[in-house]
Amino acid sequence: MLLLYHPEGKAERVDLCACLEPQLTALISGQEHLAEPCEQMTPAATVYTASCRTCGGPYDKPWRRIRP
Ligand SMILES: [Zn+2]
């Protein structure tokens, strides 16, 4: 579980992705990129947040972009 704080002061409860096989996308420079879980933090994962298409939740573990 994660709390997102909005500028107007209210907090929203968000459930982190806990899928066994997350289907990840990351919004990078305004474009959606496919991503996959990986063992080590990647530069993109430190800057951008991936979210899961299956459950809609944010993914807080290491991920990397899938190169097309
Ligand atoms: Zn998920």
N, CA, C, O and the ligand as a Tripos MOL2 file, in Angstrom:
@<TRIPOS>MOLECULE
protein
  273   271    69     0     0
PROTEIN
NO_CHARGES

@<TRIPOS>ATOM
      1 N           0.8300   -1.1920    0.0000 N.3       1 MET1
      2 CA          0.0000    0.0000    0.0000 C.3       1 MET1
      3 C           0.8700    1.2490    0.0000 C.2       1 MET1
      4 O           1.9470    1.2680    0.5950 O.2       1 MET1
      5 N           0.3970    2.2790   -0.6660 N.am      2 LEU2
      6 CA          1.1620    3.5030   -0.8170 C.3       2 LEU2
      7 C           0.1930    4.6590   -0.6690 C.2       2 LEU2
      8 O          -0.9600    4.5740   -1.0910 O.2       2 LEU2
      9 N           0.6670    5.7330   -0.0700 N.am      3 LEU3
     10 CA         -0.1860    6.9090    0.0240 C.3       3 LEU3
     11 C           0.3060    7.9660   -0.9560 C.2       3 LEU3
     12 O           1.4730    8.3550   -0.9160 O.2       3 LEU3
     13 N          -0.5560    8.4220   -1.8120 N.am      4 LEU4
     14 CA         -0.2360    9.5000   -2.7250 C.3       4 LEU4
     15 C          -0.8030   10.7900   -2.1620 C.2       4 LEU4
     16 O          -1.9810   10.8520   -1.8120 O.2       4 LEU4
     17 N           0.0250   11.8170   -2.0730 N.am      5 TYR5
     18 CA         -0.4520   13.0810   -1.5330 C.3       5 TYR5
     19 C          -0.7210   14.0710   -2.6510 C.2       5 TYR5
     20 O           0.1430   14.3330   -3.4880 O.2       5 TYR5
     21 N          -1.8900   14.5980   -2.6560 N.am      6 HIS6
     22 CA         -2.2600   15.5790   -3.6660 C.3       6 HIS6
     23 C          -1.9200   16.9780   -3.1740 C.2       6 HIS6
     24 O          -1.8680   17.2210   -1.9690 O.2       6 HIS6
     25 N          -1.6880   17.8970   -4.1060 N.am      7 PRO7
     26 CA         -1.3400   19.2720   -3.7040 C.3       7 PRO7
     27 C          -2.3860   19.9050   -2.7900 C.2       7 PRO7
     28 O          -2.0450   20.7220   -1.9350 O.2       7 PRO7
     29 N          -3.6360   19.5410   -2.9600 N.am      8 GLU8
     30 CA         -4.6680   20.1490   -2.1250 C.3       8 GLU8
     31 C          -4.7340   19.5330   -0.7320 C.2       8 GLU8
     32 O          -5.5860   19.9100    0.0730 O.2       8 GLU8
     33 N          -3.8410   18.5890   -0.4430 N.am      9 GLY9
     34 CA         -3.7080   18.1120    0.9240 C.3       9 GLY9
     35 C          -4.3580   16.7890    1.2390 C.2       9 GLY9
     36 O          -4.1780   16.2640    2.3390 O.2       9 GLY9
     37 N          -5.1140   16.2280    0.3010 N.am     10 LYS10
     38 CA         -5.7270   14.9480    0.6360 C.3      10 LYS10
     39 C          -4.8290   13.7990    0.1760 C.2      10 LYS10
     40 O          -4.0760   13.9280   -0.7900 O.2      10 LYS10
     41 N          -4.9210   12.7140    0.8630 N.am     11 ALA11
     42 CA         -4.1100   11.5510    0.5530 C.3      11 ALA11
     43 C          -4.9890   10.4690   -0.0740 C.2      11 ALA11
     44 O          -6.1510   10.2940    0.2930 O.2      11 ALA11
     45 N          -4.4050    9.7560   -1.0230 N.am     12 GLU12
     46 CA         -5.1440    8.7050   -1.7000 C.3      12 GLU12
     47 C          -4.4110    7.3910   -1.4800 C.2      12 GLU12
     48 O          -3.1930    7.3090   -1.6380 O.2      12 GLU12
     49 N          -5.1560    6.3870   -1.1210 N.am     13 ARG13
     50 CA         -4.5530    5.0760   -0.9080 C.3      13 ARG13
     51 C          -4.4190    4.3590   -2.2390 C.2      13 ARG13
     52 O          -5.3860    4.2340   -2.9910 O.2      13 ARG13
     53 N          -3.2120    3.8900   -2.5220 N.am     14 VAL14
     54 CA         -2.9740    3.1790   -3.7720 C.3      14 VAL14
     55 C          -2.3400    1.8440   -3.4360 C.2      14 VAL14
     56 O          -1.3860    1.7740   -2.6620 O.2      14 VAL14
     57 N          -2.8670    0.8010   -4.0130 N.am     15 ASP15
     58 CA         -2.2840   -0.5100   -3.7780 C.3      15 ASP15
     59 C          -1.2000   -0.7830   -4.7940 C.2      15 ASP15
     60 O          -1.4250   -0.6970   -6.0010 O.2      15 ASP15
     61 N          -0.0100   -1.1170   -4.2920 N.am     16 LEU16
     62 CA          1.0970   -1.4510   -5.1770 C.3      16 LEU16
     63 C           0.8090   -2.7560   -5.9020 C.2      16 LEU16
     64 O           0.0790   -3.6150   -5.4090 O.2      16 LEU16
     65 N           1.3960   -2.8830   -7.0740 N.am     17 CYS17
     66 CA          1.2300   -4.1090   -7.8400 C.3      17 CYS17
     67 C           1.8310   -5.2850   -7.0900 C.2      17 CYS17
     68 O           2.9650   -5.2190   -6.6150 O.2      17 CYS17
     69 N           1.0740   -6.3460   -6.9900 N.am     18 ALA18
     70 CA          1.5750   -7.5540   -6.3470 C.3      18 ALA18
     71 C           1.3370   -8.7640   -7.2490 C.2      18 ALA18
     72 O           1.2720   -9.8970   -6.7730 O.2      18 ALA18
     73 N           1.2080   -8.5180   -8.5510 N.am     19 CYS19
     74 CA          0.9560   -9.6060   -9.4790 C.3      19 CYS19
     75 C           2.1690  -10.5230   -9.5910 C.2      19 CYS19
     76 O           3.3110  -10.0850   -9.4480 O.2      19 CYS19
     77 N           1.9040  -11.7940   -9.8470 N.am     20 LEU20
     78 CA          3.0140  -12.7340  -10.0540 C.3      20 LEU20
     79 C           3.7330  -12.4370  -11.3580 C.2      20 LEU20
     80 O           4.9590  -12.5260  -11.4300 O.2      20 LEU20
     81 N           2.9800  -12.0880  -12.3790 N.am     21 GLU21
     82 CA          3.5840  -11.7370  -13.6610 C.3      21 GLU21
     83 C           3.0410  -10.3780  -14.1040 C.2      21 GLU21
     84 O           2.1140  -10.2980  -14.9100 O.2      21 GLU21
     85 N           3.6260   -9.3260  -13.5690 N.am     22 PRO22
     86 CA          3.1040   -7.9880  -13.8780 C.3      22 PRO22
     87 C           3.2940   -7.6410  -15.3600 C.2      22 PRO22
     88 O           4.3180   -7.9580  -15.9650 O.2      22 PRO22
     89 N           2.2910   -6.9910  -15.9150 N.am     23 GLN23
     90 CA          2.4020   -6.4680  -17.2720 C.3      23 GLN23
     91 C           2.6730   -4.9770  -17.1200 C.2      23 GLN23
     92 O           1.7580   -4.1930  -16.8690 O.2      23 GLN23
     93 N           3.9390   -4.5920  -17.2740 N.am     24 LEU24
     94 CA          4.3160   -3.2340  -16.9050 C.3      24 LEU24
     95 C           4.3890   -2.2960  -18.1000 C.2      24 LEU24
     96 O           4.7880   -2.6760  -19.2010 O.2      24 LEU24
     97 N           3.9910   -1.0650  -17.8430 N.am     25 THR25
     98 CA          4.2670    0.0110  -18.7830 C.3      25 THR25
     99 C           4.8510    1.1680  -17.9920 C.2      25 THR25
    100 O           4.5370    1.3570  -16.8170 O.2      25 THR25
    101 N           5.7040    1.9390  -18.6530 N.am     26 ALA26
    102 CA          6.3030    3.1070  -18.0210 C.3      26 ALA26
    103 C           6.0810    4.3110  -18.9160 C.2      26 ALA26
    104 O           6.2640    4.2420  -20.1310 O.2      26 ALA26
    105 N           5.6880    5.4030  -18.3050 N.am     27 LEU27
    106 CA          5.4740    6.6280  -19.0530 C.3      27 LEU27
    107 C           6.7980    7.4000  -19.0560 C.2      27 LEU27
    108 O           7.2110    7.9490  -18.0350 O.2      27 LEU27
    109 N           7.4510    7.4330  -20.2170 N.am     28 ILE28
    110 CA          8.7530    8.0830  -20.3370 C.3      28 ILE28
    111 C           8.6540    9.1500  -21.4150 C.2      28 ILE28
    112 O           8.3380    8.8560  -22.5670 O.2      28 ILE28
    113 N           8.9250   10.3800  -21.0350 N.am     29 SER29
    114 CA          8.8370   11.5240  -21.9550 C.3      29 SER29
    115 C           7.4900   11.5520  -22.6680 C.2      29 SER29
    116 O           7.4200   11.8330  -23.8640 O.2      29 SER29
    117 N           6.4380   11.2630  -21.9420 N.am     30 GLY30
    118 CA          5.1010   11.3550  -22.4910 C.3      30 GLY30
    119 C           4.6780   10.1640  -23.3340 C.2      30 GLY30
    120 O           3.5670   10.1410  -23.8630 O.2      30 GLY30
    121 N           5.5440    9.1830  -23.4620 N.am     31 GLN31
    122 CA          5.1970    8.0010  -24.2560 C.3      31 GLN31
    123 C           5.2100    6.7610  -23.3820 C.2      31 GLN31
    124 O           6.0370    6.6270  -22.4800 O.2      31 GLN31
    125 N           4.2910    5.8630  -23.6590 N.am     32 GLU32
    126 CA          4.2500    4.6200  -22.9080 C.3      32 GLU32
    127 C           5.2330    3.6140  -23.5000 C.2      32 GLU32
    128 O           5.2770    3.3950  -24.7110 O.2      32 GLU32
    129 N           6.0130    3.0120  -22.6160 N.am     33 HIS33
    130 CA          6.9470    1.9790  -23.0510 C.3      33 HIS33
    131 C           6.6400    0.7000  -22.2970 C.2      33 HIS33
    132 O           6.2770    0.7350  -21.1210 O.2      33 HIS33
    133 N           6.7870   -0.4190  -22.9680 N.am     34 LEU34
    134 CA          6.6240   -1.6940  -22.2800 C.3      34 LEU34
    135 C           7.8240   -1.9290  -21.3870 C.2      34 LEU34
    136 O           8.9510   -1.5830  -21.7420 O.2      34 LEU34
    137 N           7.5830   -2.5110  -20.2400 N.am     35 ALA35
    138 CA          8.6670   -2.7800  -19.3020 C.3      35 ALA35
    139 C           8.4500   -4.1430  -18.6740 C.2      35 ALA35
    140 O           7.3580   -4.7090  -18.7270 O.2      35 ALA35
    141 N           9.5320   -4.6630  -18.0710 N.am     36 GLU36
    142 CA          9.4260   -5.9600  -17.4080 C.3      36 GLU36
    143 C          10.2100   -5.9160  -16.1030 C.2      36 GLU36
    144 O          11.1640   -5.1490  -15.9760 O.2      36 GLU36
    145 N           9.8160   -6.7240  -15.1460 N.am     37 PRO37
    146 CA         10.5560   -6.7700  -13.8840 C.3      37 PRO37
    147 C          11.9800   -7.2680  -14.1180 C.2      37 PRO37
    148 O          12.2080   -8.0890  -15.0070 O.2      37 PRO37
    149 N          12.9300   -6.7860  -13.3400 N.am     38 CYS38
    150 CA         14.3000   -7.2870  -13.4360 C.3      38 CYS38
    151 C          14.9210   -7.2790  -12.0440 C.2      38 CYS38
    152 O          14.3200   -6.8080  -11.0790 O.2      38 CYS38
    153 N          16.1390   -7.8120  -11.9650 N.am     39 GLU39
    154 CA         16.7810   -8.0030  -10.6630 C.3      39 GLU39
    155 C          17.3370   -6.7000  -10.0850 C.2      39 GLU39
    156 O          17.2230   -6.4440   -8.8860 O.2      39 GLU39
    157 N          17.9350   -5.8830  -10.9480 N.am     40 GLN40
    158 CA         18.6270   -4.7030  -10.4520 C.3      40 GLN40
    159 C          17.9590   -3.4380  -10.9410 C.2      40 GLN40
    160 O          17.3950   -3.3940  -12.0340 O.2      40 GLN40
    161 N          18.0310   -2.4210  -10.1250 N.am     41 MET41
    162 CA         17.4830   -1.1140  -10.4790 C.3      41 MET41
    163 C          18.1800   -0.5970  -11.7410 C.2      41 MET41
    164 O          19.4040   -0.6670  -11.8550 O.2      41 MET41
    165 N          17.4050   -0.0870  -12.6670 N.am     42 THR42
    166 CA         17.9620    0.4800  -13.8810 C.3      42 THR42
    167 C          17.8320    2.0010  -13.8120 C.2      42 THR42
    168 O          17.0150    2.5130  -13.0470 O.2      42 THR42
    169 N          18.6320    2.7350  -14.6080 N.am     43 PRO43
    170 CA         18.5220    4.2010  -14.5890 C.3      43 PRO43
    171 C          17.0960    4.6700  -14.8310 C.2      43 PRO43
    172 O          16.6290    5.6030  -14.1770 O.2      43 PRO43
    173 N          16.4050    4.0330  -15.7590 N.am     44 ALA44
    174 CA         15.0310    4.4600  -16.0460 C.3      44 ALA44
    175 C          14.1310    4.2360  -14.8320 C.2      44 ALA44
    176 O          13.2450    5.0440  -14.5510 O.2      44 ALA44
    177 N          14.3590    3.1480  -14.1230 N.am     45 ALA45
    178 CA         13.4890    2.8140  -12.9930 C.3      45 ALA45
    179 C          13.6860    3.7540  -11.8100 C.2      45 ALA45
    180 O          12.7940    3.9030  -10.9750 O.2      45 ALA45
    181 N          14.8710    4.3980  -11.7370 N.am     46 THR46
    182 CA         15.0830    5.3420  -10.6410 C.3      46 THR46
    183 C          14.3720    6.6630  -10.9260 C.2      46 THR46
    184 O          14.0300    7.4020  -10.0030 O.2      46 THR46
    185 N          14.1540    6.9550  -12.2050 N.am     47 VAL47
    186 CA         13.5830    8.2510  -12.5830 C.3      47 VAL47
    187 C          12.0860    8.1480  -12.8400 C.2      47 VAL47
    188 O          11.3230    9.0460  -12.4830 O.2      47 VAL47
    189 N          11.6710    7.0530  -13.4590 N.am     48 TYR48
    190 CA         10.2760    6.9210  -13.8650 C.3      48 TYR48
    191 C           9.5770    5.8410  -13.0480 C.2      48 TYR48
    192 O          10.2130    4.9640  -12.4630 O.2      48 TYR48
    193 N           8.2750    5.9280  -13.0280 N.am     49 THR49
    194 CA          7.4840    4.9400  -12.3140 C.3      49 THR49
    195 C           6.7650    4.0590  -13.3250 C.2      49 THR49
    196 O           6.1360    4.5500  -14.2620 O.2      49 THR49
    197 N           6.8670    2.7780  -13.1240 N.am     50 ALA50
    198 CA          6.1210    1.8560  -13.9710 C.3      50 ALA50
    199 C           4.8020    1.5110  -13.2870 C.2      50 ALA50
    200 O           4.6910    1.5360  -12.0620 O.2      50 ALA50
    201 N           3.8220    1.1950  -14.0970 N.am     51 SER51
    202 CA          2.5760    0.7210  -13.5200 C.3      51 SER51
    203 C           2.1480   -0.5460  -14.2480 C.2      51 SER51
    204 O           2.5910   -0.8380  -15.3590 O.2      51 SER51
    205 N           1.2800   -1.2760  -13.5850 N.am     52 CYS52
    206 CA          0.8930   -2.5840  -14.0770 C.3      52 CYS52
    207 C          -0.4310   -2.4810  -14.8290 C.2      52 CYS52
    208 O          -1.3990   -1.9020  -14.3370 O.2      52 CYS52
    209 N          -0.4520   -3.0530  -16.0320 N.am     53 ARG53
    210 CA         -1.6880   -3.0010  -16.8210 C.3      53 ARG53
    211 C          -2.7230   -3.9870  -16.3060 C.2      53 ARG53
    212 O          -3.9170   -3.8340  -16.5630 O.2      53 ARG53
    213 N          -2.2650   -4.9990  -15.5800 N.am     54 THR54
    214 CA         -3.2010   -6.0140  -15.0970 C.3      54 THR54
    215 C          -4.0330   -5.4990  -13.9290 C.2      54 THR54
    216 O          -5.2550   -5.6470  -13.9170 O.2      54 THR54
    217 N          -3.3630   -4.8900  -12.9420 N.am     55 CYS55
    218 CA         -4.0900   -4.4510  -11.7500 C.3      55 CYS55
    219 C          -4.2040   -2.9350  -11.6530 C.2      55 CYS55
    220 O          -4.9580   -2.4220  -10.8270 O.2      55 CYS55
    221 N          -3.4520   -2.2080  -12.5010 N.am     56 GLY56
    222 CA         -3.5190   -0.7490  -12.4760 C.3      56 GLY56
    223 C          -2.6840   -0.1200  -11.3780 C.2      56 GLY56
    224 O          -2.6590    1.1040  -11.2430 O.2      56 GLY56
    225 N          -2.0090   -0.9270  -10.6040 N.am     57 GLY57
    226 CA         -1.2310   -0.3890   -9.4830 C.3      57 GLY57
    227 C           0.1730    0.0040   -9.8860 C.2      57 GLY57
    228 O           0.6990   -0.5070  -10.8750 O.2      57 GLY57
    229 N           0.7890    0.9050   -9.1370 N.am     58 PRO58
    230 CA          2.1840    1.2540   -9.3960 C.3      58 PRO58
    231 C           3.1130    0.1010   -9.0000 C.2      58 PRO58
    232 O           2.8030   -0.6830   -8.1030 O.2      58 PRO58
    233 N           4.2510    0.0180   -9.6840 N.am     59 TYR59
    234 CA          5.2010   -1.0630   -9.4480 C.3      59 TYR59
    235 C           6.4530   -0.4560   -8.8220 C.2      59 TYR59
    236 O           7.1010    0.3830   -9.4480 O.2      59 TYR59
    237 N           6.8060   -0.8560   -7.6110 N.am     60 ASP60
    238 CA          7.8910   -0.1830   -6.8990 C.3      60 ASP60
    239 C           9.1790   -0.9980   -6.8670 C.2      60 ASP60
    240 O          10.1320   -0.6220   -6.1840 O.2      60 ASP60
    241 N           9.2180   -2.0950   -7.5910 N.am     61 LYS61
    242 CA         10.4340   -2.9030   -7.6210 C.3      61 LYS61
    243 C          11.1860   -2.6280   -8.9310 C.2      61 LYS61
    244 O          10.6410   -1.9900   -9.8310 O.2      61 LYS61
    245 N          12.4360   -3.1060   -9.0440 N.am     62 PRO62
    246 CA         13.2140   -2.8090  -10.2570 C.3      62 PRO62
    247 C          12.5410   -3.3240  -11.5240 C.2      62 PRO62
    248 O          11.9370   -4.3960  -11.5420 O.2      62 PRO62
    249 N          12.6650   -2.5280  -12.5830 N.am     63 TRP63
    250 CA         12.1210   -2.9280  -13.8870 C.3      63 TRP63
    251 C          13.0390   -2.3590  -14.9600 C.2      63 TRP63
    252 O          13.8380   -1.4550  -14.7150 O.2      63 TRP63
    253 N          12.8990   -2.9120  -16.1370 N.am     64 ARG64
    254 CA         13.6590   -2.3700  -17.2600 C.3      64 ARG64
    255 C          12.7540   -2.2940  -18.4720 C.2      64 ARG64
    256 O          11.7640   -3.0180  -18.5770 O.2      64 ARG64
    257 N          13.1060   -1.4140  -19.3760 N.am     65 ARG65
    258 CA         12.3340   -1.2790  -20.5950 C.3      65 ARG65
    259 C          12.5640   -2.4850  -21.4800 C.2      65 ARG65
    260 O          13.6670   -3.0280  -21.5410 O.2      65 ARG65
    261 N          11.5030   -2.9010  -22.1690 N.am     66 ILE66
    262 CA         11.6390   -3.9610  -23.1640 C.3      66 ILE66
    263 C          11.9330   -3.2930  -24.4950 C.2      66 ILE66
    264 O          11.1380   -2.4980  -24.9960 O.2      66 ILE66
    265 N          13.0790   -3.6220  -25.0580 N.am     67 ARG67
    266 CA         13.4420   -3.0250  -26.3460 C.3      67 ARG67
    267 C          12.6180   -3.6640  -27.4560 C.2      67 ARG67
    268 O          12.5510   -4.8890  -27.5500 O.2      67 ARG67
    269 N          12.0030   -2.8610  -28.2820 N.am     68 PRO68
    270 CA         11.2020   -3.4180  -29.3630 C.3      68 PRO68
    271 C          12.0720   -4.1100  -30.4320 C.2      68 PRO68
    272 O          11.5440   -4.6330  -31.4140 O.2      68 PRO68
    273 ZN         -0.2040   -5.8250  -11.0890 Zn       69 ZN69
@<TRIPOS>BOND
     1     1     2 1
     2     2     3 1
     3     3     4 2
     4     3     5 am
     5     5     6 1
     6     6     7 1
     7     7     8 2
     8     7     9 am
     9     9    10 1
    10    10    11 1
    11    11    12 2
    12    11    13 am
    13    13    14 1
    14    14    15 1
    15    15    16 2
    16    15    17 am
    17    17    18 1
    18    18    19 1
    19    19    20 2
    20    19    21 am
    21    21    22 1
    22    22    23 1
    23    23    24 2
    24    23    25 am
    25    25    26 1
    26    26    27 1
    27    27    28 2
    28    27    29 am
    29    29    30 1
    30    30    31 1
    31    31    32 2
    32    31    33 am
    33    33    34 1
    34    34    35 1
    35    35    36 2
    36    35    37 am
    37    37    38 1
    38    38    39 1
    39    39    40 2
    40    39    41 am
    41    41    42 1
    42    42    43 1
    43    43    44 2
    44    43    45 am
    45    45    46 1
    46    46    47 1
    47    47    48 2
    48    47    49 am
    49    49    50 1
    50    50    51 1
    51    51    52 2
    52    51    53 am
    53    53    54 1
    54    54    55 1
    55    55    56 2
    56    55    57 am
    57    57    58 1
    58    58    59 1
    59    59    60 2
    60    59    61 am
    61    61    62 1
    62    62    63 1
    63    63    64 2
    64    63    65 am
    65    65    66 1
    66    66    67 1
    67    67    68 2
    68    67    69 am
    69    69    70 1
    70    70    71 1
    71    71    72 2
    72    71    73 am
    73    73    74 1
    74    74    75 1
    75    75    76 2
    76    75    77 am
    77    77    78 1
    78    78    79 1
    79    79    80 2
    80    79    81 am
    81    81    82 1
    82    82    83 1
    83    83    84 2
    84    83    85 am
    85    85    86 1
    86    86    87 1
    87    87    88 2
    88    87    89 am
    89    89    90 1
    90    90    91 1
    91    91    92 2
    92    91    93 am
    93    93    94 1
    94    94    95 1
    95    95    96 2
    96    95    97 am
    97    97    98 1
    98    98    99 1
    99    99   100 2
   100    99   101 am
   101   101   102 1
   102   102   103 1
   103   103   104 2
   104   103   105 am
   105   105   106 1
   106   106   107 1
   107   107   108 2
   108   107   109 am
   109   109   110 1
   110   110   111 1
   111   111   112 2
   112   111   113 am
   113   113   114 1
   114   114   115 1
   115   115   116 2
   116   115   117 am
   117   117   118 1
   118   118   119 1
   119   119   120 2
   120   119   121 am
   121   121   122 1
   122   122   123 1
   123   123   124 2
   124   123   125 am
   125   125   126 1
   126   126   127 1
   127   127   128 2
   128   127   129 am
   129   129   130 1
   130   130   131 1
   131   131   132 2
   132   131   133 am
   133   133   134 1
   134   134   135 1
   135   135   136 2
   136   135   137 am
   137   137   138 1
   138   138   139 1
   139   139   140 2
   140   139   141 am
   141   141   142 1
   142   142   143 1
   143   143   144 2
   144   143   145 am
   145   145   146 1
   146   146   147 1
   147   147   148 2
   148   147   149 am
   149   149   150 1
   150   150   151 1
   151   151   152 2
   152   151   153 am
   153   153   154 1
   154   154   155 1
   155   155   156 2
   156   155   157 am
   157   157   158 1
   158   158   159 1
   159   159   160 2
   160   159   161 am
   161   161   162 1
   162   162   163 1
   163   163   164 2
   164   163   165 am
   165   165   166 1
   166   166   167 1
   167   167   168 2
   168   167   169 am
   169   169   170 1
   170   170   171 1
   171   171   172 2
   172   171   173 am
   173   173   174 1
   174   174   175 1
   175   175   176 2
   176   175   177 am
   177   177   178 1
   178   178   179 1
   179   179   180 2
   180   179   181 am
   181   181   182 1
   182   182   183 1
   183   183   184 2
   184   183   185 am
   185   185   186 1
   186   186   187 1
   187   187   188 2
   188   187   189 am
   189   189   190 1
   190   190   191 1
   191   191   192 2
   192   191   193 am
   193   193   194 1
   194   194   195 1
   195   195   196 2
   196   195   197 am
   197   197   198 1
   198   198   199 1
   199   199   200 2
   200   199   201 am
   201   201   202 1
   202   202   203 1
   203   203   204 2
   204   203   205 am
   205   205   206 1
   206   206   207 1
   207   207   208 2
   208   207   209 am
   209   209   210 1
   210   210   211 1
   211   211   212 2
   212   211   213 am
   213   213   214 1
   214   214   215 1
   215   215   216 2
   216   215   217 am
   217   217   218 1
   218   218   219 1
   219   219   220 2
   220   219   221 am
   221   221   222 1
   222   222   223 1
   223   223   224 2
   224   223   225 am
   225   225   226 1
   226   226   227 1
   227   227   228 2
   228   227   229 am
   229   229   230 1
   230   230   231 1
   231   231   232 2
   232   231   233 am
   233   233   234 1
   234   234   235 1
   235   235   236 2
   236   235   237 am
   237   237   238 1
   238   238   239 1
   239   239   240 2
   240   239   241 am
   241   241   242 1
   242   242   243 1
   243   243   244 2
   244   243   245 am
   245   245   246 1
   246   246   247 1
   247   247   248 2
   248   247   249 am
   249   249   250 1
   250   250   251 1
   251   251   252 2
   252   251   253 am
   253   253   254 1
   254   254   255 1
   255   255   256 2
   256   255   257 am
   257   257   258 1
   258   258   259 1
   259   259   260 2
   260   259   261 am
   261   261   262 1
   262   262   263 1
   263   263   264 2
   264   263   265 am
   265   265   266 1
   266   266   267 1
   267   267   268 2
   268   267   269 am
   269   269   270 1
   270   270   271 1
   271   271   272 2
@<TRIPOS>SUBSTRUCTURE
     1 MET1         2 RESIDUE 1 A MET
     2 LEU2         6 RESIDUE 1 A LEU
     3 LEU3        10 RESIDUE 1 A LEU
     4 LEU4        14 RESIDUE 1 A LEU
     5 TYR5        18 RESIDUE 1 A TYR
     6 HIS6        22 RESIDUE 1 A HIS
     7 PRO7        26 RESIDUE 1 A PRO
     8 GLU8        30 RESIDUE 1 A GLU
     9 GLY9        34 RESIDUE 1 A GLY
    10 LYS10       38 RESIDUE 1 A LYS
    11 ALA11       42 RESIDUE 1 A ALA
    12 GLU12       46 RESIDUE 1 A GLU
    13 ARG13       50 RESIDUE 1 A ARG
    14 VAL14       54 RESIDUE 1 A VAL
    15 ASP15       58 RESIDUE 1 A ASP
    16 LEU16       62 RESIDUE 1 A LEU
    17 CYS17       66 RESIDUE 1 A CYS
    18 ALA18       70 RESIDUE 1 A ALA
    19 CYS19       74 RESIDUE 1 A CYS
    20 LEU20       78 RESIDUE 1 A LEU
    21 GLU21       82 RESIDUE 1 A GLU
    22 PRO22       86 RESIDUE 1 A PRO
    23 GLN23       90 RESIDUE 1 A GLN
    24 LEU24       94 RESIDUE 1 A LEU
    25 THR25       98 RESIDUE 1 A THR
    26 ALA26      102 RESIDUE 1 A ALA
    27 LEU27      106 RESIDUE 1 A LEU
    28 ILE28      110 RESIDUE 1 A ILE
    29 SER29      114 RESIDUE 1 A SER
    30 GLY30      118 RESIDUE 1 A GLY
    31 GLN31      122 RESIDUE 1 A GLN
    32 GLU32      126 RESIDUE 1 A GLU
    33 HIS33      130 RESIDUE 1 A HIS
    34 LEU34      134 RESIDUE 1 A LEU
    35 ALA35      138 RESIDUE 1 A ALA
    36 GLU36      142 RESIDUE 1 A GLU
    37 PRO37      146 RESIDUE 1 A PRO
    38 CYS38      150 RESIDUE 1 A CYS
    39 GLU39      154 RESIDUE 1 A GLU
    40 GLN40      158 RESIDUE 1 A GLN
    41 MET41      162 RESIDUE 1 A MET
    42 THR42      166 RESIDUE 1 A THR
    43 PRO43      170 RESIDUE 1 A PRO
    44 ALA44      174 RESIDUE 1 A ALA
    45 ALA45      178 RESIDUE 1 A ALA
    46 THR46      182 RESIDUE 1 A THR
    47 VAL47      186 RESIDUE 1 A VAL
    48 TYR48      190 RESIDUE 1 A TYR
    49 THR49      194 RESIDUE 1 A THR
    50 ALA50      198 RESIDUE 1 A ALA
    51 SER51      202 RESIDUE 1 A SER
    52 CYS52      206 RESIDUE 1 A CYS
    53 ARG53      210 RESIDUE 1 A ARG
    54 THR54      214 RESIDUE 1 A THR
    55 CYS55      218 RESIDUE 1 A CYS
    56 GLY56      222 RESIDUE 1 A GLY
    57 GLY57      226 RESIDUE 1 A GLY
    58 PRO58      230 RESIDUE 1 A PRO
    59 TYR59      234 RESIDUE 1 A TYR
    60 ASP60      238 RESIDUE 1 A ASP
    61 LYS61      242 RESIDUE 1 A LYS
    62 PRO62      246 RESIDUE 1 A PRO
    63 TRP63      250 RESIDUE 1 A TRP
    64 ARG64      254 RESIDUE 1 A ARG
    65 ARG65      258 RESIDUE 1 A ARG
    66 ILE66      262 RESIDUE 1 A ILE
    67 ARG67      266 RESIDUE 1 A ARG
    68 PRO68      270 RESIDUE 1 A PRO
    69 ZN69       273 GROUP 0 **** ****
